[in-house]
Amino acid sequence: MLSEKYEWWACFSEGLARVRADGKWGFINRTGKEITPLKYDEIGFFFKGPAMVKLDGKWGFINRTGKEITPLKYDEISCFFEGPARVKLNGKCGFVDRTGKEVIPLKYDEAWDFCEGRAYVKLDGKYGFIDKDGNEAAR
């Protein structure tokens, strides 16, 4: 029974649920099978793409089979709300796609998630927007 094995669980999102046992997080499918080992310190949920996971203070993404599609190296990350997800490493922000590839270089001092096809960014004290290809506009 689920309540006997896990100390916490969340509702299903895209067919998988977050669960916690002994302070570590992982995912199960609808049959209760563990898709990932319960090893993560924090996890997000699956929403329009891979899920965020944190281990030893660093973030990365996993796919729905539990495979880590990015190294767990980022200081901060966000979900795939609309297009690429924002990542931050050593004080610089960029974006990765749903396969884990860095598609917009980590060069921005600040970045926000994409909305209506653009992301708000800060570079060298100036603010502007970029599109999903990384093209800068209206700075």
N, C-alpha and C positions, 0 to 999 in steps of 0.2 A: 504494500500500500504506500502511496506517495508520501503521506504525512509521517510515516514511520522512518523513512529513509532521509528525507530532506527537511531542513529546518526552515526553509523559505522557498517559495516558488511564485512565479508570475503567470499571468494569462498568456495564452499562445499568441504569437505574432508570426505570420507567414509559416505556420505549421510547427514552430519550435517554441519551447517555453524555457525561461531562465530558472535555474534551480541553484540552491546553496546547501552545502553540507560541510560541517567543520570549518566554516568561514570562507570556503572557496566556492567559486561559481562555475557553472557550465550550462549546457543546453541539453534538453531531452526532446524527443519527438512525441507524437500523439500516443504512441504505444508505450511510452515510458523508457524507451531505449536511450541511453546516453550517447549523444552525438559528439560531444567533446568531453575530455576528462574534466573533472571538477578541480581546476587548478588556478583559475584566474582570480585576481583580487577584486576586480570590478568588471562588469560587462554591460553592454547596452542591449538593444533588441534588434531583430531583423526588421528593417523598414526601408523598402525601396533599394535593397542592396545588402552588402555585408554588415555584420555587427561589429561594434567596437568592443575590444577586450583590453584589460590592463593587467600586467604582470610585472612585479618588481619595480613599480613606479613608471613604467613605460607602456604606451598605448600602441595598438595596431588593429588590424581588421581580420576577421575570419569569414569564410563563406559558409553556406548552409550545410556543407558536409563536415564542418569543423576544421578545415584546413586553414592555416594562417596564410593569408594572401599578401600581407605586408610584414616586414620585420616588426617586432614589438620594440620600437625605438623612439616613437614620437612622444613629446612632452604633453601635447594636447591634440585632440582630433574631434571632428564633429560627424554627424550622420550625413547620409546621402539624401538631403532634402530635395534638391533640384539639381541634378548633375553631379560634378565632382565634389568630394568631401574635403573640407579644410583640415590641414595638418600643420603642426608647429614643432620645430626642432631647433634647439639652440637659439631661440629668440627670433627665428625667421619662419614665415608662413608660406605655404603653397597649397597645392591641391592634388589629390590622387583620384583615379577613376575606380570603377567598381571591380577592376581586376587587380587593383593595388599598385598600378603604375603611377609614378609621379608625372602628371600631365601638365602642371603649371609649376615652374621651379619655386623652391623655397627661398624667396628673395624679399618678400614683403615684411615690413615691421608689424603690421596688423592686417587681418583679413576677416571678413564676415562671410557667412554662407551665401550661396547663390539664391537669388530671388528674381523671378521674371527674366532669367537669362543673364544676369549680371551679378558680380560680387563686388562689394565695397572694399577697397584696399587702401593701405597707407604705406608709402615708400618715401624715405628721406624727408619726412615732415609734411608731405603733400598727400592729399586724399583724392581718390578717383575710383573708377570702375574698370573691371576687366570682364571680357566675355568668357565663355567656356573653353575657348581656344587659347586664352591668356592674352589676347589683344587688349591693350590699354585704351581707354576712351575717357574723355571729359575729366581730365585732371586739372 
